Amino acid sequence: MDENINLLLVEDEATLAMIIKDTLEDQGFNIVLAKDGEEGLEAFLKNRPDVLVTDVMMPKMDGFELVRRVRELDKTTPILVLTARSAVKDVVEGFEIGANDYLKKPFGMQELIVRIKSLLHRAIMEKSEEVTAFEIGNYSFDSVSQVLRYGDSSEELSHRESEILKRLISNRDQVTETKGLLLDLWGDDDFFNGRSLHVFITKLRGKLSKDERIRIINVRGIGYKLIVTDVK
């Protein structure tokens, strides 16, 4: 691992924070610690880390609010959320506001390292992609600003919505496999994440509903296909 990788860890449980810090420093990371969301936001603005790892349940400002504040200023820094919550709606909320991945407590240190390295790798790959502007029906979509436009109106998508839509458009008229989406964006293709993906697909259908020619079809057992048909 590159020794110049700077990671901000926001965790109010001191013992766990030190275990993570020691483990990641052994992997070559430079670690900055914060014990709550307010301190975490201040540290993020001061240090501009390469990756942010944050707990959800914290005093003063919880992890979701921290992610929300960070994403108002920074759209690209990878964010991994540590959570004891397991409800689909809680995980979806984390992705909606801009988290890139989540890890349920308790977790193994090796799994944490793999998730972080995967996020960093994906961030590097995404920066190297040349195509960032797309046209789909009467919509235009900018994957960098995460803005979806229709006529004079525009809407900023969440990071997760943007990443899914970009893959669907890039693979237009062909099936985008569920497994590939889950492994690429969630890091795991289990049933729990599959339900989360379905929630995001439903949201995207709603956001694209102004052009009735556009459909995101569920190809049962395989994946999703984005198509534009002629209205008869």
CYANA upper distance limits for C-alpha pairs under 8 A (distance plus 0.5 A):
  1 MET  CA      5 ILE  CA      8.27
  1 MET  CA     27 GLN  CA      7.00
  1 MET  CA     28 GLY  CA      6.41
  1 MET  CA     29 PHE  CA      7.99
  2 ASP  CA     28 GLY  CA      7.11
  2 ASP  CA     29 PHE  CA      8.00
  3 GLU  CA     28 GLY  CA      5.35
  3 GLU  CA     29 PHE  CA      6.29
  3 GLU  CA     30 ASN  CA      7.63
  4 ASN  CA     28 GLY  CA      8.41
  4 ASN  CA     29 PHE  CA      7.49
  4 ASN  CA     30 ASN  CA      7.45
  5 ILE  CA     28 GLY  CA      8.13
  5 ILE  CA     29 PHE  CA      5.89
  5 ILE  CA     30 ASN  CA      6.66
  5 ILE  CA     49 PRO  CA      8.37
  5 ILE  CA     50 ASP  CA      6.62
  6 ASN  CA     29 PHE  CA      6.51
  6 ASN  CA     30 ASN  CA      5.26
  6 ASN  CA     31 ILE  CA      6.60
  6 ASN  CA     32 VAL  CA      8.20
  6 ASN  CA     49 PRO  CA      5.56
  6 ASN  CA     50 ASP  CA      5.75
  6 ASN  CA     51 VAL  CA      7.31
  7 LEU  CA     29 PHE  CA      7.18
  7 LEU  CA     30 ASN  CA      6.58
  7 LEU  CA     31 ILE  CA      5.56
  7 LEU  CA     32 VAL  CA      6.83
  7 LEU  CA     49 PRO  CA      5.90
  7 LEU  CA     50 ASP  CA      6.42
  7 LEU  CA     51 VAL  CA      5.54
  7 LEU  CA     52 LEU  CA      6.37
  7 LEU  CA     53 VAL  CA      7.86
  8 LEU  CA     31 ILE  CA      6.43
  8 LEU  CA     32 VAL  CA      5.35
  8 LEU  CA     33 LEU  CA      6.57
  8 LEU  CA     34 ALA  CA      8.05
  8 LEU  CA     40 GLY  CA      8.25
  8 LEU  CA     43 ALA  CA      8.11
  8 LEU  CA     44 PHE  CA      7.55
  8 LEU  CA     49 PRO  CA      6.49
  8 LEU  CA     51 VAL  CA      7.01
  8 LEU  CA     52 LEU  CA      5.43
  8 LEU  CA     53 VAL  CA      6.65
  9 LEU  CA     17 ALA  CA      7.99
  9 LEU  CA     21 LYS  CA      8.38
  9 LEU  CA     31 ILE  CA      7.48
  9 LEU  CA     32 VAL  CA      6.66
  9 LEU  CA     33 LEU  CA      5.55
  9 LEU  CA     34 ALA  CA      6.73
  9 LEU  CA     40 GLY  CA      8.33
  9 LEU  CA     52 LEU  CA      6.75
  9 LEU  CA     53 VAL  CA      5.40
  9 LEU  CA     54 THR  CA      6.31
 10 VAL  CA     17 ALA  CA      8.44
 10 VAL  CA     33 LEU  CA      6.50
 10 VAL  CA     34 ALA  CA      5.15
 10 VAL  CA     35 LYS  CA      6.13
 10 VAL  CA     36 ASP  CA      6.67
 10 VAL  CA     37 GLY  CA      7.44
 10 VAL  CA     40 GLY  CA      6.19
 10 VAL  CA     52 LEU  CA      8.39
 10 VAL  CA     53 VAL  CA      6.77
 10 VAL  CA     54 THR  CA      5.04
 10 VAL  CA     55 ASP  CA      6.67
 11 GLU  CA     16 LEU  CA      8.22
 11 GLU  CA     17 ALA  CA      6.30
 11 GLU  CA     33 LEU  CA      8.12
 11 GLU  CA     34 ALA  CA      6.92
 11 GLU  CA     35 LYS  CA      5.63
 11 GLU  CA     36 ASP  CA      6.90
 11 GLU  CA     54 THR  CA      6.59
 11 GLU  CA     55 ASP  CA      5.82
 11 GLU  CA     58 MET  CA      7.91
 12 ASP  CA     17 ALA  CA      7.89
 12 ASP  CA     34 ALA  CA      8.07
 12 ASP  CA     35 LYS  CA      4.84
 12 ASP  CA     36 ASP  CA      6.19
 12 ASP  CA     55 ASP  CA      8.17
 12 ASP  CA     58 MET  CA      6.54
 12 ASP  CA     59 PRO  CA      8.22
 13 GLU  CA     17 ALA  CA      6.59
 13 GLU  CA     35 LYS  CA      8.05
 14 ALA  CA     18 MET  CA      6.73
 14 ALA  CA     35 LYS  CA      8.13
 15 THR  CA     19 ILE  CA      6.84
 16 LEU  CA     20 ILE  CA      6.69
 17 ALA  CA     21 LYS  CA      6.52
 17 ALA  CA     33 LEU  CA      8.14
 18 MET  CA     22 ASP  CA      6.50
 19 ILE  CA     23 THR  CA      6.63
 20 ILE  CA     24 LEU  CA      6.55
 20 ILE  CA    109 MET  CA      7.73
 21 LYS  CA     25 GLU  CA      6.51
 21 LYS  CA     31 ILE  CA      6.83
 21 LYS  CA     33 LEU  CA      8.46
 22 ASP  CA     26 ASP  CA      6.81
 23 THR  CA     27 GLN  CA      7.24
 23 THR  CA    109 MET  CA      7.82
 24 LEU  CA     28 GLY  CA      7.12
 24 LEU  CA     29 PHE  CA      6.11
 24 LEU  CA     30 ASN  CA      8.46
 24 LEU  CA     31 ILE  CA      8.09
 24 LEU  CA    113 ILE  CA      7.89
 25 GLU  CA     29 PHE  CA      5.33
 25 GLU  CA     30 ASN  CA      6.71
 25 GLU  CA     31 ILE  CA      7.32
 32 VAL  CA     43 ALA  CA      8.26
 33 LEU  CA     40 GLY  CA      8.34
 34 ALA  CA     39 GLU  CA      6.06
 34 ALA  CA     40 GLY  CA      5.57
 34 ALA  CA     43 ALA  CA      7.64
 35 LYS  CA     39 GLU  CA      7.03
 35 LYS  CA     40 GLY  CA      7.57
 35 LYS  CA     58 MET  CA      8.50
 36 ASP  CA     40 GLY  CA      6.45
 36 ASP  CA     58 MET  CA      6.12
 36 ASP  CA     59 PRO  CA      6.36
 36 ASP  CA     60 LYS  CA      7.03
 36 ASP  CA     61 MET  CA      6.93
 36 ASP  CA     62 ASP  CA      7.76
 37 GLY  CA     41 LEU  CA      6.57
 37 GLY  CA     58 MET  CA      7.28
 37 GLY  CA     59 PRO  CA      7.74
 37 GLY  CA     60 LYS  CA      6.96
 37 GLY  CA     61 MET  CA      4.88
 37 GLY  CA     62 ASP  CA      6.03
 37 GLY  CA     63 GLY  CA      6.58
 37 GLY  CA     65 GLU  CA      8.10
 37 GLY  CA     66 LEU  CA      6.02
 38 GLU  CA     42 GLU  CA      6.90
 38 GLU  CA     60 LYS  CA      6.91
 38 GLU  CA     61 MET  CA      6.14
 38 GLU  CA     66 LEU  CA      8.00
 39 GLU  CA     43 ALA  CA      6.62
 40 GLY  CA     44 PHE  CA      6.54
 40 GLY  CA     66 LEU  CA      7.91
 41 LEU  CA     45 LEU  CA      6.76
 41 LEU  CA     66 LEU  CA      6.86
 41 LEU  CA     69 ARG  CA      8.11
 41 LEU  CA     70 VAL  CA      7.58
 42 GLU  CA     46 LYS  CA      6.70
 43 ALA  CA     47 ASN  CA      6.32
 43 ALA  CA     48 ARG  CA      8.29
 44 PHE  CA     48 ARG  CA      5.66
 44 PHE  CA     49 PRO  CA      6.96
 44 PHE  CA     70 VAL  CA      8.36
 49 PRO  CA     77 THR  CA      8.23
 50 ASP  CA     77 THR  CA      6.70
 50 ASP  CA     78 PRO  CA      7.74
 50 ASP  CA    120 LEU  CA      8.49
 51 VAL  CA     77 THR  CA      6.30
 51 VAL  CA     78 PRO  CA      5.52
 51 VAL  CA     79 ILE  CA      6.52
 51 VAL  CA     80 LEU  CA      8.41
 51 VAL  CA    116 ILE  CA      8.36
 51 VAL  CA    120 LEU  CA      7.86
 52 LEU  CA     77 THR  CA      7.79
 52 LEU  CA     78 PRO  CA      6.80
 52 LEU  CA     79 ILE  CA      5.27
 52 LEU  CA     80 LEU  CA      6.76
 53 VAL  CA     79 ILE  CA      6.35
 53 VAL  CA     80 LEU  CA      5.25
 53 VAL  CA     81 VAL  CA      6.38
 53 VAL  CA     82 LEU  CA      7.71
 54 THR  CA     63 GLY  CA      6.53
 54 THR  CA     79 ILE  CA      8.18
 54 THR  CA     80 LEU  CA      6.96
 54 THR  CA     81 VAL  CA      5.59
 54 THR  CA     82 LEU  CA      6.36
 55 ASP  CA     62 ASP  CA      8.27
 55 ASP  CA     63 GLY  CA      6.06
 55 ASP  CA     81 VAL  CA      6.31
 55 ASP  CA     82 LEU  CA      5.05
 55 ASP  CA     83 THR  CA      6.49
 56 VAL  CA     62 ASP  CA      5.95
 56 VAL  CA     63 GLY  CA      4.42
 56 VAL  CA     64 PHE  CA      6.62
 56 VAL  CA     81 VAL  CA      7.32
 56 VAL  CA     82 LEU  CA      6.82
 56 VAL  CA     83 THR  CA      6.11
 57 MET  CA     62 ASP  CA      5.97
 57 MET  CA     63 GLY  CA      6.94
 57 MET  CA     83 THR  CA      8.01
 58 MET  CA     62 ASP  CA      5.31
 58 MET  CA     63 GLY  CA      7.27
 61 MET  CA     65 GLU  CA      6.83
 61 MET  CA     66 LEU  CA      7.18
 62 ASP  CA     66 LEU  CA      6.85
 63 GLY  CA     67 VAL  CA      6.66
 63 GLY  CA     81 VAL  CA      8.01
 64 PHE  CA     68 ARG  CA      6.67
 64 PHE  CA     94 GLY  CA      6.81
 64 PHE  CA     97 ILE  CA      7.96
 65 GLU  CA     69 ARG  CA      6.64
 66 LEU  CA     70 VAL  CA      6.63
 67 VAL  CA     71 ARG  CA      6.56
 67 VAL  CA     79 ILE  CA      8.24
 67 VAL  CA     97 ILE  CA      7.21
 67 VAL  CA     98 GLY  CA      7.08
 67 VAL  CA     99 ALA  CA      7.22
 68 ARG  CA     72 GLU  CA      6.98
 68 ARG  CA     97 ILE  CA      5.99
 68 ARG  CA     98 GLY  CA      7.40
 69 ARG  CA     73 LEU  CA      7.55
 70 VAL  CA     74 ASP  CA      6.31
 70 VAL  CA     75 LYS  CA      8.46
 71 ARG  CA     75 LYS  CA      5.75
 71 ARG  CA     97 ILE  CA      7.93
 71 ARG  CA     98 GLY  CA      6.80
 75 LYS  CA     98 GLY  CA      8.30
 75 LYS  CA    145 SER  CA      8.23
 75 LYS  CA    159 HIS  CA      8.06
 76 THR  CA    123 ALA  CA      8.09
 77 THR  CA    123 ALA  CA      8.26
 78 PRO  CA     99 ALA  CA      7.95
 78 PRO  CA    100 ASN  CA      6.58
 78 PRO  CA    119 LEU  CA      6.64
 78 PRO  CA    120 LEU  CA      7.37
 78 PRO  CA    123 ALA  CA      7.38
 79 ILE  CA     98 GLY  CA      8.23
 79 ILE  CA     99 ALA  CA      5.61
 79 ILE  CA    100 ASN  CA      5.78
 79 ILE  CA    101 ASP  CA      7.19
 80 LEU  CA     99 ALA  CA      6.73
 80 LEU  CA    100 ASN  CA      6.48
 80 LEU  CA    101 ASP  CA      5.40
 80 LEU  CA    102 TYR  CA      5.87
 80 LEU  CA    103 LEU  CA      7.83
 80 LEU  CA    116 ILE  CA      7.85
 81 VAL  CA     94 GLY  CA      8.12
 81 VAL  CA     99 ALA  CA      7.21
 81 VAL  CA    101 ASP  CA      6.81
 81 VAL  CA    102 TYR  CA      5.03
 81 VAL  CA    103 LEU  CA      6.75
 82 LEU  CA    102 TYR  CA      6.30
 82 LEU  CA    103 LEU  CA      5.50
 82 LEU  CA    104 LYS  CA      6.45
 82 LEU  CA    105 LYS  CA      7.18
 83 THR  CA    102 TYR  CA      7.62
 83 THR  CA    103 LEU  CA      6.80
 83 THR  CA    104 LYS  CA      5.51
 83 THR  CA    105 LYS  CA      6.27
 84 ALA  CA    104 LYS  CA      6.00
 84 ALA  CA    105 LYS  CA      5.40
 84 ALA  CA    106 PRO  CA      7.93
 85 ARG  CA     90 ASP  CA      7.32
 85 ARG  CA     91 VAL  CA      8.31
 85 ARG  CA    104 LYS  CA      7.58
 86 SER  CA     90 ASP  CA      7.56
 86 SER  CA     91 VAL  CA      7.68
 86 SER  CA    104 LYS  CA      7.76
 87 ALA  CA     91 VAL  CA      7.14
 88 VAL  CA     92 VAL  CA      6.52
 88 VAL  CA    192 PHE  CA      7.60
 88 VAL  CA    195 ARG  CA      7.90
 88 VAL  CA    196 SER  CA      6.72
 89 LYS  CA     93 GLU  CA      6.50
 89 LYS  CA    196 SER  CA      8.48
 90 ASP  CA     94 GLY  CA      6.90
 91 VAL  CA     95 PHE  CA      6.97
 91 VAL  CA    102 TYR  CA      7.98
 91 VAL  CA    196 SER  CA      8.04
 92 VAL  CA     96 GLU  CA      6.43
 92 VAL  CA    196 SER  CA      6.59
 92 VAL  CA    199 VAL  CA      8.24
 93 GLU  CA     97 ILE  CA      6.84
 94 GLY  CA     98 GLY  CA      7.09
 94 GLY  CA     99 ALA  CA      6.00
 95 PHE  CA     99 ALA  CA      5.22
 95 PHE  CA    100 ASN  CA      6.88
 95 PHE  CA    101 ASP  CA      7.90
 95 PHE  CA    158 SER  CA      7.91
 95 PHE  CA    159 HIS  CA      7.66
 95 PHE  CA    160 ARG  CA      6.29
 96 GLU  CA    158 SER  CA      5.75
 96 GLU  CA    159 HIS  CA      7.51
 96 GLU  CA    160 ARG  CA      6.98
 96 GLU  CA    161 GLU  CA      7.99
 97 ILE  CA    158 SER  CA      6.50
 97 ILE  CA    159 HIS  CA      7.89
 98 GLY  CA    158 SER  CA      6.27
 98 GLY  CA    159 HIS  CA      5.48
 98 GLY  CA    160 ARG  CA      7.23
 99 ALA  CA    159 HIS  CA      7.86
 99 ALA  CA    160 ARG  CA      8.24
100 ASN  CA    119 LEU  CA      8.04
100 ASN  CA    159 HIS  CA      7.94
100 ASN  CA    160 ARG  CA      7.55
100 ASN  CA    185 LEU  CA      7.84
100 ASN  CA    186 TRP  CA      8.18
101 ASP  CA    115 ARG  CA      8.38
101 ASP  CA    119 LEU  CA      8.36
101 ASP  CA    185 LEU  CA      7.97
101 ASP  CA    186 TRP  CA      6.42
101 ASP  CA    187 GLY  CA      8.15
102 TYR  CA    186 TRP  CA      8.40
103 LEU  CA    107 PHE  CA      7.66
103 LEU  CA    112 LEU  CA      8.00
107 PHE  CA    111 GLU  CA      7.43
107 PHE  CA    112 LEU  CA      7.73
108 GLY  CA    112 LEU  CA      6.99
109 MET  CA    113 ILE  CA      6.78
110 GLN  CA    114 VAL  CA      6.74
111 GLU  CA    115 ARG  CA      6.69
112 LEU  CA    116 ILE  CA      6.72
113 ILE  CA    117 LYS  CA      6.65
114 VAL  CA    118 SER  CA      6.54
115 ARG  CA    119 LEU  CA      6.72
115 ARG  CA    187 GLY  CA      7.90
116 ILE  CA    120 LEU  CA      6.79
117 LYS  CA    121 HIS  CA      6.59
118 SER  CA    122 ARG  CA      6.64
119 LEU  CA    123 ALA  CA      6.64
120 LEU  CA    124 ILE  CA      6.82
121 HIS  CA    125 MET  CA      6.77
122 ARG  CA    126 GLU  CA      6.52
123 ALA  CA    127 LYS  CA      6.77
124 ILE  CA    128 SER  CA      7.02
125 MET  CA    129 GLU  CA      7.12
132 THR  CA    142 ASP  CA      6.22
132 THR  CA    143 SER  CA      5.66
132 THR  CA    144 VAL  CA      6.72
133 ALA  CA    140 SER  CA      7.86
133 ALA  CA    141 PHE  CA      6.29
133 ALA  CA    142 ASP  CA      5.11
133 ALA  CA    143 SER  CA      6.92
134 PHE  CA    140 SER  CA      6.21
134 PHE  CA    141 PHE  CA      5.57
134 PHE  CA    142 ASP  CA      6.92
134 PHE  CA    169 ILE  CA      8.02
135 GLU  CA    139 TYR  CA      6.46
135 GLU  CA    140 SER  CA      5.04
135 GLU  CA    141 PHE  CA      6.82
136 ILE  CA    140 SER  CA      6.65
136 ILE  CA    141 PHE  CA      8.28
136 ILE  CA    169 ILE  CA      7.83
136 ILE  CA    214 ILE  CA      8.39
136 ILE  CA    228 VAL  CA      8.22
137 GLY  CA    211 ASP  CA      7.34
137 GLY  CA    213 ARG  CA      7.67
137 GLY  CA    214 ILE  CA      7.17
137 GLY  CA    228 VAL  CA      7.06
138 ASN  CA    150 TYR  CA      6.80
138 ASN  CA    151 GLY  CA      8.03
138 ASN  CA    211 ASP  CA      6.97
139 TYR  CA    148 LEU  CA      7.40
139 TYR  CA    149 ARG  CA      6.02
139 TYR  CA    150 TYR  CA      5.32
139 TYR  CA    151 GLY  CA      8.00
139 TYR  CA    208 LEU  CA      8.34
139 TYR  CA    211 ASP  CA      8.35
140 SER  CA    148 LEU  CA      6.44
140 SER  CA    149 ARG  CA      5.66
140 SER  CA    150 TYR  CA      7.19
141 PHE  CA    146 GLN  CA      7.73
141 PHE  CA    147 VAL  CA      6.39
141 PHE  CA    148 LEU  CA      5.07
141 PHE  CA    149 ARG  CA      6.73
142 ASP  CA    146 GLN  CA      6.01
142 ASP  CA    147 VAL  CA      5.94
142 ASP  CA    148 LEU  CA      7.13
143 SER  CA    147 VAL  CA      7.43
143 SER  CA    162 SER  CA      6.72
143 SER  CA    163 GLU  CA      8.05
143 SER  CA    166 LYS  CA      7.21
145 SER  CA    156 GLU  CA      8.20
146 GLN  CA    156 GLU  CA      6.12
146 GLN  CA    157 LEU  CA      5.89
146 GLN  CA    158 SER  CA      7.66
146 GLN  CA    159 HIS  CA      7.53
146 GLN  CA    162 SER  CA      6.22
147 VAL  CA    154 SER  CA      7.04
147 VAL  CA    155 GLU  CA      6.06
147 VAL  CA    156 GLU  CA      4.86
147 VAL  CA    157 LEU  CA      6.47
148 LEU  CA    154 SER  CA      6.09
148 LEU  CA    155 GLU  CA      5.76
148 LEU  CA    156 GLU  CA      6.71
148 LEU  CA    157 LEU  CA      7.43
149 ARG  CA    153 SER  CA      6.32
149 ARG  CA    154 SER  CA      4.70
149 ARG  CA    155 GLU  CA      6.91
150 TYR  CA    154 SER  CA      6.64
150 TYR  CA    210 LYS  CA      8.44
157 LEU  CA    161 GLU  CA      6.35
157 LEU  CA    162 SER  CA      6.28
158 SER  CA    162 SER  CA      6.60
159 HIS  CA    163 GLU  CA      6.75
160 ARG  CA    164 ILE  CA      6.77
160 ARG  CA    185 LEU  CA      8.37
160 ARG  CA    200 PHE  CA      8.35
161 GLU  CA    165 LEU  CA      6.59
161 GLU  CA    200 PHE  CA      6.85
161 GLU  CA    204 LEU  CA      7.45
162 SER  CA    166 LYS  CA      6.54
163 GLU  CA    167 ARG  CA      6.95
163 GLU  CA    185 LEU  CA      8.31
164 ILE  CA    168 LEU  CA      6.79
164 ILE  CA    181 LEU  CA      7.94
165 LEU  CA    169 ILE  CA      6.55
165 LEU  CA    204 LEU  CA      8.05
166 LYS  CA    170 SER  CA      6.54
167 ARG  CA    171 ASN  CA      6.60
167 ARG  CA    176 THR  CA      7.98
168 LEU  CA    172 ARG  CA      6.37
168 LEU  CA    176 THR  CA      6.88
168 LEU  CA    224 TYR  CA      8.26
168 LEU  CA    225 LYS  CA      7.35
168 LEU  CA    226 LEU  CA      6.39
169 ILE  CA    226 LEU  CA      7.22
171 ASN  CA    175 VAL  CA      7.64
171 ASN  CA    176 THR  CA      6.94
171 ASN  CA    225 LYS  CA      8.40
171 ASN  CA    226 LEU  CA      8.25
172 ARG  CA    225 LYS  CA      7.31
172 ARG  CA    226 LEU  CA      5.87
172 ARG  CA    227 ILE  CA      6.70
173 ASP  CA    225 LYS  CA      6.53
173 ASP  CA    226 LEU  CA      6.23
173 ASP  CA    227 ILE  CA      5.60
174 GLN  CA    225 LYS  CA      6.14
174 GLN  CA    226 LEU  CA      7.80
175 VAL  CA    219 VAL  CA      7.92
175 VAL  CA    222 ILE  CA      8.13
175 VAL  CA    223 GLY  CA      6.56
175 VAL  CA    224 TYR  CA      5.93
175 VAL  CA    225 LYS  CA      5.09
175 VAL  CA    226 LEU  CA      8.29
176 THR  CA    180 GLY  CA      7.99
176 THR  CA    181 LEU  CA      7.95
176 THR  CA    223 GLY  CA      6.02
176 THR  CA    224 TYR  CA      5.79
176 THR  CA    225 LYS  CA      6.49
177 GLU  CA    181 LEU  CA      6.93
177 GLU  CA    222 ILE  CA      6.04
177 GLU  CA    223 GLY  CA      4.68
177 GLU  CA    224 TYR  CA      6.98
178 THR  CA    182 LEU  CA      6.64
178 THR  CA    194 GLY  CA      8.10
178 THR  CA    222 ILE  CA      6.62
178 THR  CA    223 GLY  CA      4.84
178 THR  CA    224 TYR  CA      7.46
179 LYS  CA    183 LEU  CA      6.57
179 LYS  CA    189 ASP  CA      6.19
179 LYS  CA    222 ILE  CA      8.40
179 LYS  CA    223 GLY  CA      8.11
180 GLY  CA    184 ASP  CA      6.40
181 LEU  CA    185 LEU  CA      6.35
181 LEU  CA    186 TRP  CA      8.08
182 LEU  CA    186 TRP  CA      5.43
182 LEU  CA    187 GLY  CA      6.72
182 LEU  CA    188 ASP  CA      6.37
182 LEU  CA    189 ASP  CA      5.47
182 LEU  CA    193 ASN  CA      7.43
182 LEU  CA    194 GLY  CA      7.56
182 LEU  CA    197 LEU  CA      8.01
183 LEU  CA    187 GLY  CA      4.78
183 LEU  CA    188 ASP  CA      5.46
183 LEU  CA    189 ASP  CA      6.14
186 TRP  CA    193 ASN  CA      7.52
188 ASP  CA    193 ASN  CA      7.64
189 ASP  CA    193 ASN  CA      6.77
189 ASP  CA    194 GLY  CA      7.10
190 ASP  CA    194 GLY  CA      6.80
191 PHE  CA    195 ARG  CA      6.87
192 PHE  CA    196 SER  CA      7.08
193 ASN  CA    197 LEU  CA      6.70
194 GLY  CA    198 HIS  CA      6.83
195 ARG  CA    199 VAL  CA      6.98
196 SER  CA    200 PHE  CA      7.17
197 LEU  CA    201 ILE  CA      6.77
198 HIS  CA    202 THR  CA      6.74
199 VAL  CA    203 LYS  CA      6.89
200 PHE  CA    204 LEU  CA      6.71
201 ILE  CA    205 ARG  CA      6.73
201 ILE  CA    216 ILE  CA      8.28
202 THR  CA    206 GLY  CA      7.01
203 LYS  CA    207 LYS  CA      6.89
204 LEU  CA    208 LEU  CA      6.67
205 ARG  CA    209 SER  CA      6.55
205 ARG  CA    215 ARG  CA      7.63
205 ARG  CA    216 ILE  CA      7.05
208 LEU  CA    214 ILE  CA      7.38
209 SER  CA    214 ILE  CA      7.78
212 GLU  CA    231 VAL  CA      8.24
213 ARG  CA    227 ILE  CA      8.45
213 ARG  CA    228 VAL  CA      5.60
213 ARG  CA    229 THR  CA      5.44
213 ARG  CA    230 ASP  CA      6.64
213 ARG  CA    231 VAL  CA      6.70
214 ILE  CA    226 LEU  CA      7.75
214 ILE  CA    227 ILE  CA      6.36
214 ILE  CA    228 VAL  CA      5.04
214 ILE  CA    229 THR  CA      7.14
215 ARG  CA    226 LEU  CA      6.28
215 ARG  CA    227 ILE  CA      5.98
215 ARG  CA    228 VAL  CA      6.92
216 ILE  CA    224 TYR  CA      6.95
216 ILE  CA    225 LYS  CA      5.99
216 ILE  CA    226 LEU  CA      4.93
216 ILE  CA    227 ILE  CA      6.98
217 ILE  CA    224 TYR  CA      5.98
217 ILE  CA    225 LYS  CA      5.57
217 ILE  CA    226 LEU  CA      6.82
217 ILE  CA    227 ILE  CA      8.20
218 ASN  CA    223 GLY  CA      6.68
218 ASN  CA    224 TYR  CA      5.22
218 ASN  CA    225 LYS  CA      7.15
219 VAL  CA    223 GLY  CA      5.70
219 VAL  CA    224 TYR  CA      5.97
219 VAL  CA    225 LYS  CA      7.55
